Amino acid sequence: MVEWQVATVKRVLVETPRVKSFGLDVPDFGRFRAGQHVDIRLTAPDGYQAQRSYSIASAPEGADELQITVELIEDGEVSPYFHDVVREGDQFELRGPIGGPFTWTVNQGGPLLLVGGGSGVVPLMSMLRRRAAREGEPVEAALLYSSRSLDEVIYRDELERMAGEDQRFDLSLTLTREQPPGWSGGARRVDMQMLDGVIDRLGEPGMSYVCGPTGFVESVASLLVDRGLAPETIRTERFGPTGT
Ligand SMILES: Cc1cc2nc3c(=O)[nH]c(=O)nc-3n(C[C@H](O)[C@H](O)[C@H](O)COP(=O)(O)OP(=O)(O)OC[C@H]3O[C@@H](n4cnc5c(N)ncnc54)[C@H](O)[C@@H]3O)c2cc1C
């Protein structure tokens, strides 16, 4: 059983209007794999406790802090607390790393297909950061990332920089609700045509990871199976009930 530990917030980063990242100091946090998550437990003065899972955003090696990224769910219990209350120096309970199948290690190789919806990009970012930090030539990788609007694209600067600097990384954004003038990326939900385009450029994926709201994950995973990818090469992680 993974023990509860105390995490201290080292810094708070505003990623988008509805998303913040938290750099954490967790002194005894063990080794983890990209794609794993932690459980967070908050305790109110009256003893009431709330517990939620958050994917690890930072890379397993080379990062000097454990990072999580939390999207605000307006009527939620825990995510508004992170957004409105948590400040540098605050502490809360955390345990991890947790999660087995939804992980990628450099040894698993590629080509690596990542498909994320909304905050589902978080564990995929840990994989991309891990991939970027490896020595030698990185595996071919593609991220197809669905957001409502350009403002809501988490880690946008870092992703665009990675794509600009790395010929072996292909970034495709699709904006489902609102596109800026002159937008040349995707402008609808992820569909077969979009996946075909990404896979044609990438090559047949050795592993695929799909993460996001439940409906998004189910639809993308069944498209990948319909396209003929072996089910055992497709890993999924569901964050919550709604669609992006
Ligand atoms: C393995 C795993 C990893 C996760 N990683 C992340 C992460 O990296 N970043 C992140 O922001 N979230 C992540 N989540 C989701 C997270 O655990 C919470 O569910 C989310 O923050 C909402 O919690 P809340 O207390 O604010 O809302 P709740 O009080 O639990 O829910 C409030 C309302 O919002 C709905 N709801 C709950 N979750 C979602 C959602 N994700 N999208 C839309 N509606 C929702 C509920 O059905 C309810 O109606 C992860 C979930 C899992 C299972």
The ligand as an SDF file (V2000), in Angstrom:
LIG
                    3D

 53 58  0  0  0  0  0  0  0  0999 V2000
   -6.4330    8.5600  -12.9150 C   0  0  0  0  0  0  0  0  0  0  0  0
   -6.9910    9.9690  -12.9500 C   0  0  0  0  0  0  0  0  0  0  0  0
   -6.1470   11.0270  -13.2130 C   0  0  0  0  0  0  0  0  0  0  0  0
   -6.6500   12.3340  -13.2460 C   0  0  0  0  0  0  0  0  0  0  0  0
   -5.7930   13.3570  -13.5530 N   0  0  0  0  0  0  0  0  0  0  0  0
   -6.2710   14.6060  -13.6160 C   0  0  0  0  0  0  0  0  0  0  0  0
   -5.3950   15.6930  -13.9770 C   0  0  0  0  0  0  0  0  0  0  0  0
   -4.2050   15.5100  -14.2380 O   0  0  0  0  0  0  0  0  0  0  0  0
   -5.9270   16.9490  -14.0150 N   0  0  0  0  0  0  0  0  0  0  0  0
   -7.2600   17.1760  -13.7450 C   0  0  0  0  0  0  0  0  0  0  0  0
   -7.6690   18.3450  -13.7840 O   0  0  0  0  0  0  0  0  0  0  0  0
   -8.1000   16.1700  -13.4120 N   0  0  0  0  0  0  0  0  0  0  0  0
   -7.6340   14.9050  -13.3280 C   0  0  0  0  0  0  0  0  0  0  0  0
   -8.4800   13.8800  -12.9760 N   0  0  0  0  0  0  0  0  0  0  0  0
   -9.8570   14.2200  -12.5500 C   0  0  0  0  0  0  0  0  0  0  0  0
   -9.8370   14.5580  -11.0460 C   0  0  0  0  0  0  0  0  0  0  0  0
   -9.5400   13.3930  -10.2950 O   0  0  0  0  0  0  0  0  0  0  0  0
  -11.1740   15.1020  -10.5320 C   0  0  0  0  0  0  0  0  0  0  0  0
  -12.1910   14.2210  -10.9100 O   0  0  0  0  0  0  0  0  0  0  0  0
  -11.4780   16.4850  -11.0550 C   0  0  0  0  0  0  0  0  0  0  0  0
  -10.4620   17.4130  -10.6410 O   0  0  0  0  0  0  0  0  0  0  0  0
  -12.8520   16.9800  -10.5080 C   0  0  0  0  0  0  0  0  0  0  0  0
  -12.8180   16.9560   -9.1020 O   0  0  0  0  0  0  0  0  0  0  0  0
  -13.7170   17.9770   -8.2830 P   0  0  0  0  0  0  0  0  0  0  0  0
  -13.6620   17.5660   -6.8590 O   0  0  0  0  0  0  0  0  0  0  0  0
  -13.3690   19.3910   -8.6170 O   0  0  0  0  0  0  0  0  0  0  0  0
  -15.1740   17.7200   -8.8710 O   0  0  0  0  0  0  0  0  0  0  0  0
  -16.2940   16.7440   -8.2310 P   0  0  0  0  0  0  0  0  0  0  0  0
  -16.8330   17.3790   -6.9810 O   0  0  0  0  0  0  0  0  0  0  0  0
  -15.7340   15.3710   -8.1340 O   0  0  0  0  0  0  0  0  0  0  0  0
  -17.3610   16.7420   -9.3830 O   0  0  0  0  0  0  0  0  0  0  0  0
  -18.2030   17.8750   -9.6260 C   0  0  0  0  0  0  0  0  0  0  0  0
  -19.0140   17.6710  -10.8830 C   0  0  0  0  0  0  0  0  0  0  0  0
  -18.1360   17.6510  -12.0340 O   0  0  0  0  0  0  0  0  0  0  0  0
  -18.2160   16.4100  -12.6970 C   0  0  0  0  0  0  0  0  0  0  0  0
  -16.8320   16.0490  -13.0370 N   0  0  0  0  0  0  0  0  0  0  0  0
  -15.9530   15.3730  -12.2770 C   0  0  0  0  0  0  0  0  0  0  0  0
  -14.7690   15.2530  -12.9170 N   0  0  0  0  0  0  0  0  0  0  0  0
  -14.9050   15.8550  -14.0950 C   0  0  0  0  0  0  0  0  0  0  0  0
  -14.0400   16.0620  -15.2100 C   0  0  0  0  0  0  0  0  0  0  0  0
  -12.7740   15.6030  -15.2310 N   0  0  0  0  0  0  0  0  0  0  0  0
  -14.5230   16.7450  -16.2750 N   0  0  0  0  0  0  0  0  0  0  0  0
  -15.7760   17.2170  -16.2740 C   0  0  0  0  0  0  0  0  0  0  0  0
  -16.6590   17.0490  -15.2490 N   0  0  0  0  0  0  0  0  0  0  0  0
  -16.2340   16.3810  -14.1770 C   0  0  0  0  0  0  0  0  0  0  0  0
  -18.8430   15.4320  -11.7090 C   0  0  0  0  0  0  0  0  0  0  0  0
  -19.5590   14.4170  -12.3600 O   0  0  0  0  0  0  0  0  0  0  0  0
  -19.7470   16.3430  -10.9080 C   0  0  0  0  0  0  0  0  0  0  0  0
  -20.9530   16.5580  -11.5950 O   0  0  0  0  0  0  0  0  0  0  0  0
   -8.0180   12.5750  -12.9680 C   0  0  0  0  0  0  0  0  0  0  0  0
   -8.8630   11.5050  -12.6900 C   0  0  0  0  0  0  0  0  0  0  0  0
   -8.3670   10.2100  -12.6800 C   0  0  0  0  0  0  0  0  0  0  0  0
   -9.3090    9.0700  -12.3800 C   0  0  0  0  0  0  0  0  0  0  0  0
  1  2  1  0
  2  3  1  0
  2 52  2  0
  3  4  2  0
  4  5  1  0
  4 50  1  0
  5  6  2  0
  6  7  1  0
  6 13  1  0
  7  8  2  0
  7  9  1  0
  9 10  1  0
 10 11  2  0
 10 12  1  0
 12 13  2  0
 13 14  1  0
 14 15  1  0
 14 50  1  0
 15 16  1  0
 16 17  1  0
 16 18  1  0
 18 19  1  0
 18 20  1  0
 20 21  1  0
 20 22  1  0
 22 23  1  0
 23 24  1  0
 24 25  2  0
 24 26  1  0
 24 27  1  0
 27 28  1  0
 28 29  2  0
 28 30  1  0
 28 31  1  0
 31 32  1  0
 32 33  1  0
 33 34  1  0
 33 48  1  0
 34 35  1  0
 35 36  1  0
 35 46  1  0
 36 37  1  0
 36 45  1  0
 37 38  2  0
 38 39  1  0
 39 40  1  0
 39 45  2  0
 40 41  1  0
 40 42  2  0
 42 43  1  0
 43 44  2  0
 44 45  1  0
 46 47  1  0
 46 48  1  0
 48 49  1  0
 50 51  2  0
 51 52  1  0
 52 53  1  0
M  END
$$$$
